[in-house]
């Protein structure tokens, strides 16, 4: 006789009930198991929208701080339902912080569907209700995700941009583990209050520009290397890089802006960066620092042959085309946010324009992005010698 039946019908019902509960909790283990959102569902998908002027009385201090296309006070159209949690891999501090985050969300917001990458789910087996998005599931993230929460550094934000590299990116709430970074407005110690504000609104949102990048051949047709990314092309948060790579010769690149020939660059390479990317590779190559709210491209040479070749700041509404010159003695490697995507031969081009899909970053309501503080503390911007303790020996 089976053990459960020998113990009576009441016990059997209890066992079946608990099994059904565990099955229900584990019933959605993959993002593919979530109900597919139809076109009508996507129209009404939870989004952060700028507050109307009618909200000015309730949020007057916030509204006064941010009234620009890139930086606005926003509120949810409907409450977010699906939240993607992005964790920096192979990091003990981040793993502990994610456990704290999961405990808080499952306790205070049990109705949320929590989506993670496979490595995050493997790190937290105590949470069987996590919904796993495998590598091949990344195309589903755009339609199924309402909010992204990241734990890590600036690289984690770039990874998030890559996850939504074919279109719209949901709002991103980023936490720092104490490390330095330009894209991390919230410290993990402020997790609870930041989560409550982000999930209920209103919030301050900085729309960080992305670039849309495609490649074309001599015949003007798109190359095979970017056909898989869709009509919008690659979505770039920091920079597009053309570089000679392992080849010993300088590359030669013709740069065009809105169809006009701007210059011929003879250099190790060229960078076209966003304002967000101005403090990354572009800065190391000698480019200027740009506030993330500006609507500009930054064209910066990498080790140019000409000493007079300086960075150029271009309006973000234009179109930039970088063509490998017939005079180039070798091909050039094309990289997107540090990821090599293809090699361009003579006559082939990369075409870059402003993307219609920025990264909406949730910021602190009391002080915006903290950009001024960041460039002073992280970059030691314009710190004079008299402020340096290194001169104490004098």
C-alpha positions as CSV (number, residue, x, y, z in Angstrom):
1,X,0.0,0.0,0.0
2,X,1.3,3.5,-0.8
3,X,2.5,5.5,2.2
4,X,0.2,8.5,1.6
5,X,-3.0,6.4,1.4
6,X,-2.0,4.4,4.5
7,X,-1.8,7.6,6.4
8,X,-5.3,8.6,5.5
9,X,-7.1,10.9,2.9
10,X,-6.4,14.1,4.8
11,X,-2.7,13.6,4.6
12,X,-2.9,12.6,1.0
13,X,-4.7,15.8,0.2
14,X,-2.1,17.8,2.0
15,X,0.7,16.2,0.1
16,X,-1.0,16.7,-3.2
17,X,-1.7,20.4,-2.3
18,X,2.0,21.0,-1.5
19,X,3.1,19.2,-4.7
20,X,0.7,21.4,-6.7
21,X,2.0,24.5,-5.1
22,X,5.6,23.6,-5.9
23,X,4.6,22.8,-9.4
24,X,2.9,26.1,-9.8
25,X,5.9,28.0,-8.5
26,X,8.2,26.1,-10.9
27,X,5.7,26.1,-13.7
28,X,7.3,29.1,-15.3
29,X,11.0,28.3,-15.3
30,X,11.8,29.8,-18.7
31,X,11.0,33.2,-20.3
32,X,9.5,31.2,-23.1
33,X,6.8,30.0,-20.7
34,X,5.6,33.5,-20.0
35,X,2.3,34.4,-21.8
36,X,3.3,35.8,-25.1
37,X,2.5,39.5,-25.4
38,X,0.4,40.3,-28.5
39,X,0.7,43.5,-30.5
40,X,-2.2,44.9,-28.4
41,X,-0.4,43.9,-25.2
42,X,2.7,45.7,-26.3
43,X,0.8,48.9,-26.9
44,X,-0.3,48.9,-23.3
45,X,3.0,47.5,-21.9
46,X,4.1,49.3,-18.7
47,X,6.4,52.2,-19.7
48,X,7.7,55.3,-18.0
49,X,6.1,58.4,-19.5
50,X,7.0,62.0,-18.8
51,X,4.7,63.6,-16.2
52,X,2.2,66.1,-17.7
53,X,2.1,69.6,-16.6
54,X,-1.0,68.7,-14.5
55,X,1.4,66.9,-12.1
56,X,3.5,70.0,-11.6
57,X,1.8,70.9,-8.4
58,X,2.5,67.6,-6.7
59,X,6.0,67.3,-8.1
60,X,6.9,71.0,-8.4
61,X,10.4,70.7,-7.1
62,X,11.2,67.7,-9.3
63,X,9.6,69.2,-12.4
64,X,11.6,72.4,-11.9
65,X,14.8,70.4,-11.9
66,X,14.3,68.4,-15.1
67,X,12.4,69.7,-18.1
68,X,14.4,68.6,-21.1
69,X,13.9,65.9,-23.8
70,X,16.8,63.7,-22.3
71,X,16.1,64.2,-18.6
72,X,12.5,64.1,-17.4
73,X,10.3,63.2,-14.4
74,X,8.3,60.2,-15.4
75,X,5.6,57.9,-14.0
76,X,4.5,54.4,-15.0
77,X,1.6,54.0,-17.4
78,X,0.7,50.8,-15.5
79,X,2.6,49.0,-12.8
80,X,5.5,46.9,-14.0
81,X,5.0,43.2,-14.0
82,X,8.1,41.6,-15.4
83,X,11.5,42.6,-14.0
84,X,14.9,41.5,-15.4
85,X,17.7,41.2,-12.8
86,X,21.2,41.5,-14.3
87,X,24.0,40.4,-12.1
88,X,27.7,40.8,-12.6
89,X,29.0,37.2,-12.9
90,X,31.8,35.6,-10.8
91,X,31.7,38.3,-8.1
92,X,31.0,37.4,-4.5
93,X,29.9,40.9,-3.4
94,X,27.4,41.1,-6.2
95,X,26.1,37.6,-5.5
96,X,25.4,38.5,-1.8
97,X,23.7,41.8,-2.9
98,X,21.5,39.9,-5.4
99,X,20.4,37.5,-2.6
100,X,19.4,40.5,-0.6
101,X,17.6,42.0,-3.6
102,X,15.7,38.7,-4.3
103,X,14.7,38.4,-0.7
104,X,13.3,41.9,-0.6
105,X,11.4,41.6,-3.9
106,X,9.9,38.2,-3.2
107,X,8.7,39.4,0.2
108,X,7.4,42.9,-0.6
109,X,6.5,42.5,-4.3
110,X,5.5,38.8,-4.6
111,X,3.4,39.4,-7.8
112,X,6.5,40.4,-9.8
113,X,7.9,38.0,-12.4
114,X,11.6,38.0,-11.8
115,X,13.7,37.2,-14.9
116,X,17.4,36.4,-14.7
117,X,20.2,35.0,-16.9
118,X,21.1,31.4,-16.3
119,X,24.3,32.1,-14.2
120,X,22.2,34.2,-11.8
121,X,19.6,31.5,-11.4
122,X,22.4,29.0,-10.7
123,X,23.8,31.3,-8.0
124,X,20.5,31.4,-6.2
125,X,18.9,28.0,-6.1
126,X,16.9,29.0,-3.0
127,X,14.5,31.0,-5.4
128,X,13.0,28.3,-7.6
129,X,10.4,30.8,-9.0
130,X,13.1,32.7,-11.0
131,X,12.4,32.8,-14.7
132,X,15.5,32.0,-16.7
133,X,16.4,33.7,-20.0
134,X,19.0,31.6,-21.9
135,X,21.3,33.1,-24.5
136,X,18.9,32.0,-27.3
137,X,16.0,33.7,-25.5
138,X,17.5,37.2,-25.6
139,X,15.2,38.3,-28.5
140,X,12.2,37.8,-26.2
141,X,13.5,40.2,-23.6
142,X,12.4,43.4,-25.4
143,X,8.7,42.4,-25.4
144,X,8.7,40.6,-22.0
145,X,10.7,43.0,-19.8
146,X,9.1,46.1,-18.1
147,X,12.1,47.1,-15.9
148,X,15.7,46.2,-15.6
149,X,17.7,46.2,-12.3
150,X,21.4,45.8,-12.5
151,X,24.0,44.9,-9.8
152,X,27.6,45.4,-10.8
153,X,29.6,48.1,-12.6
154,X,29.5,50.2,-15.7
155,X,30.2,47.1,-17.7
156,X,26.9,45.6,-16.5
157,X,25.0,48.5,-18.0
158,X,26.8,47.9,-21.3
159,X,25.9,44.3,-21.1
160,X,22.2,45.3,-20.5
161,X,22.4,47.5,-23.6
162,X,23.7,44.5,-25.6
163,X,20.8,42.4,-24.3
164,X,18.4,45.0,-25.8
165,X,20.6,45.5,-28.9
166,X,17.8,45.2,-31.5
167,X,15.3,47.8,-30.2
168,X,13.7,49.4,-27.3
169,X,15.3,49.1,-23.9
170,X,13.1,49.2,-20.7
171,X,14.0,51.6,-17.8
172,X,17.2,50.6,-16.0
173,X,17.8,50.9,-12.3
174,X,21.5,50.5,-11.5
175,X,23.1,49.8,-8.1
176,X,26.8,50.1,-7.3
177,X,28.6,47.7,-5.0
178,X,30.9,50.5,-3.9
179,X,33.0,50.4,-7.0
180,X,33.6,53.5,-9.1
181,X,31.4,54.1,-12.2
182,X,29.7,56.8,-14.2
183,X,26.5,54.9,-14.7
184,X,25.7,53.9,-11.1
185,X,23.5,56.5,-9.4
186,X,22.4,54.3,-6.5
187,X,24.6,52.6,-3.8
188,X,23.4,49.2,-2.7
189,X,22.9,50.5,0.8
190,X,20.0,52.6,-0.6
191,X,18.4,49.5,-2.2
192,X,15.0,49.4,-0.5
193,X,14.1,53.1,-0.9
194,X,15.4,53.2,-4.5
195,X,13.3,50.1,-5.4
196,X,10.1,51.5,-3.8
197,X,10.5,54.7,-5.7
198,X,11.3,53.0,-9.0
199,X,8.4,50.6,-8.8
200,X,5.8,53.2,-7.7
201,X,7.1,56.4,-9.3
202,X,7.4,59.1,-10.2
203,X,11.1,58.9,-11.0
204,X,13.8,61.0,-12.6
205,X,14.9,59.5,-15.9
206,X,18.0,60.3,-18.0
207,X,17.6,59.0,-21.5
208,X,21.1,58.1,-22.5
209,X,21.6,58.4,-26.2
210,X,22.5,55.3,-28.2
211,X,23.8,55.0,-31.8
212,X,22.3,52.9,-34.5
213,X,25.0,51.3,-36.6
214,X,24.8,49.4,-39.9
215,X,27.4,48.3,-42.5
216,X,27.2,48.7,-46.2
217,X,29.3,47.4,-49.1
218,X,30.6,49.1,-52.2
219,X,27.2,48.5,-53.9
220,X,25.4,50.3,-51.0
221,X,23.7,47.0,-49.8
222,X,24.0,45.9,-46.2
223,X,26.7,43.5,-45.4
224,X,26.0,40.0,-44.2
225,X,27.6,40.6,-40.8
226,X,24.8,42.8,-39.5
227,X,21.8,41.2,-41.2
228,X,20.9,39.4,-38.0
229,X,20.4,42.6,-35.9
230,X,17.3,43.9,-37.7
231,X,16.5,47.0,-39.6
232,X,17.6,49.3,-36.8
233,X,21.2,47.9,-36.8
234,X,23.4,47.5,-33.8
235,X,22.5,49.6,-30.8
236,X,25.6,51.3,-29.3
237,X,25.8,52.9,-25.9
238,X,29.5,54.0,-25.8
239,X,31.2,54.0,-29.1
240,X,31.7,52.6,-32.6
241,X,35.4,51.9,-33.3
242,X,37.2,51.3,-36.5
243,X,40.8,50.1,-35.8
244,X,43.7,48.6,-37.8
245,X,43.8,45.8,-35.3
246,X,46.7,43.3,-35.8
247,X,47.7,44.8,-39.1
248,X,51.0,46.8,-39.1
249,X,49.9,49.7,-41.3
250,X,47.8,52.7,-40.4
251,X,44.3,52.5,-41.7
252,X,42.9,55.2,-44.0
253,X,39.2,56.2,-43.4
254,X,37.1,58.7,-45.2
255,X,34.6,60.4,-42.9
256,X,31.4,61.9,-44.2
257,X,28.8,64.0,-42.4
258,X,25.3,64.3,-44.0
259,X,26.8,63.3,-47.3
260,X,29.7,65.8,-47.2
261,X,33.3,64.7,-47.1
262,X,34.6,65.8,-43.7
263,X,38.1,64.4,-43.7
264,X,40.5,61.6,-44.6
265,X,41.8,60.1,-41.4
266,X,45.2,58.3,-41.5
267,X,45.5,56.8,-38.1
268,X,45.4,53.7,-36.0
269,X,41.6,54.2,-36.1
270,X,38.6,56.4,-35.5
271,X,36.0,56.5,-32.7
272,X,32.5,57.8,-32.9
273,X,31.1,58.0,-29.4
274,X,28.0,59.1,-27.6
275,X,28.1,61.6,-24.8
276,X,27.9,58.7,-22.3
277,X,30.9,57.2,-24.1
278,X,32.9,60.4,-23.9
279,X,34.4,59.3,-20.6
280,X,35.4,55.9,-21.9
281,X,37.7,55.0,-24.9
282,X,37.1,58.4,-26.5
283,X,38.6,60.1,-23.4
284,X,41.6,57.9,-23.4
285,X,42.2,58.8,-27.1
286,X,42.1,62.5,-26.3
287,X,38.5,63.3,-26.9
288,X,36.5,65.9,-25.0
289,X,34.1,65.2,-22.1
290,X,30.5,65.7,-22.9
291,X,27.5,65.9,-20.5
292,X,25.2,62.9,-21.1
293,X,22.2,65.2,-21.8
294,X,23.8,66.7,-24.9
295,X,22.6,65.6,-28.3
296,X,26.0,65.1,-30.0
297,X,28.4,62.7,-31.7
298,X,32.1,62.8,-30.9
299,X,34.5,61.9,-33.7
300,X,37.9,61.2,-32.2
301,X,41.0,59.9,-34.0
302,X,43.2,57.1,-32.5
303,X,46.9,57.9,-32.8
304,X,46.5,60.0,-36.0
305,X,49.5,60.7,-38.2
306,X,48.6,64.4,-38.4
307,X,49.3,66.4,-35.3
308,X,46.5,68.8,-36.2
309,X,43.8,66.2,-36.2
310,X,41.6,67.0,-33.2
311,X,38.2,65.6,-32.1
312,X,35.1,67.0,-33.8
313,X,31.7,67.4,-32.1
314,X,28.8,66.8,-34.5
315,X,25.1,67.4,-34.0
316,X,23.2,64.2,-33.1
317,X,20.5,64.7,-35.8
318,X,23.0,64.1,-38.6
319,X,24.3,61.0,-40.3
320,X,28.0,59.8,-40.1
321,X,29.5,57.5,-42.7
322,X,33.0,56.1,-42.2
323,X,34.4,54.4,-45.4
324,X,37.6,52.4,-45.6
325,X,39.6,54.3,-48.3
326,X,40.9,52.5,-51.4
327,X,44.3,53.9,-50.3
328,X,44.1,51.7,-47.1
329,X,46.7,48.9,-47.2
330,X,44.8,46.6,-44.9
331,X,41.2,46.1,-43.7
332,X,39.9,47.6,-40.4
333,X,38.2,45.9,-37.5
334,X,34.7,47.2,-36.5
335,X,33.9,47.1,-32.8
336,X,30.7,48.0,-31.0
337,X,31.0,48.9,-27.3
338,X,34.2,46.8,-27.2
339,X,32.8,43.8,-29.0
340,X,34.4,43.1,-32.4
341,X,31.6,42.4,-34.9
342,X,33.2,42.3,-38.4
343,X,36.1,43.4,-40.6
344,X,35.6,46.0,-43.3
345,X,37.5,45.9,-46.5
346,X,38.4,48.9,-48.8
347,X,35.2,50.5,-50.1
348,X,33.0,49.2,-47.3
349,X,31.4,51.5,-44.8
350,X,29.8,51.8,-41.4
351,X,26.8,54.2,-41.2
352,X,25.9,55.7,-37.9
353,X,22.9,57.8,-36.8
354,X,21.2,58.6,-33.5
355,X,19.2,55.6,-32.4
356,X,15.4,56.0,-31.6
357,X,16.0,53.6,-28.7
358,X,17.9,55.4,-25.8
359,X,18.7,53.8,-22.5
360,X,16.3,55.2,-19.9
361,X,18.3,55.3,-16.7
362,X,16.5,55.9,-13.5
363,X,18.4,58.6,-11.5
364,X,18.4,60.1,-8.0
365,X,15.5,62.6,-7.7
366,X,17.6,64.9,-5.5
367,X,20.5,65.6,-7.7
368,X,20.2,64.2,-11.2
369,X,22.9,62.0,-12.6
370,X,25.7,63.3,-10.3
371,X,27.7,63.9,-13.4
372,X,29.6,66.9,-12.0
373,X,30.5,65.0,-8.9
374,X,31.6,62.0,-10.9
375,X,34.0,63.8,-13.2
376,X,35.6,65.5,-10.2
377,X,35.8,62.4,-8.0
378,X,36.4,59.7,-10.6
379,X,38.5,61.6,-13.1
380,X,40.1,64.1,-10.8
381,X,39.0,66.6,-13.4
382,X,41.4,69.6,-13.5
383,X,42.9,68.9,-10.1
384,X,45.9,71.3,-9.7
385,X,49.3,70.4,-8.4
386,X,48.8,72.4,-5.3
387,X,46.0,69.9,-4.3
388,X,48.2,66.9,-4.7
389,X,49.7,65.2,-1.6
390,X,52.4,63.9,-4.0
391,X,54.2,67.2,-3.6
392,X,54.4,66.9,0.2
393,X,58.1,66.0,0.0
394,X,58.8,69.6,-1.0
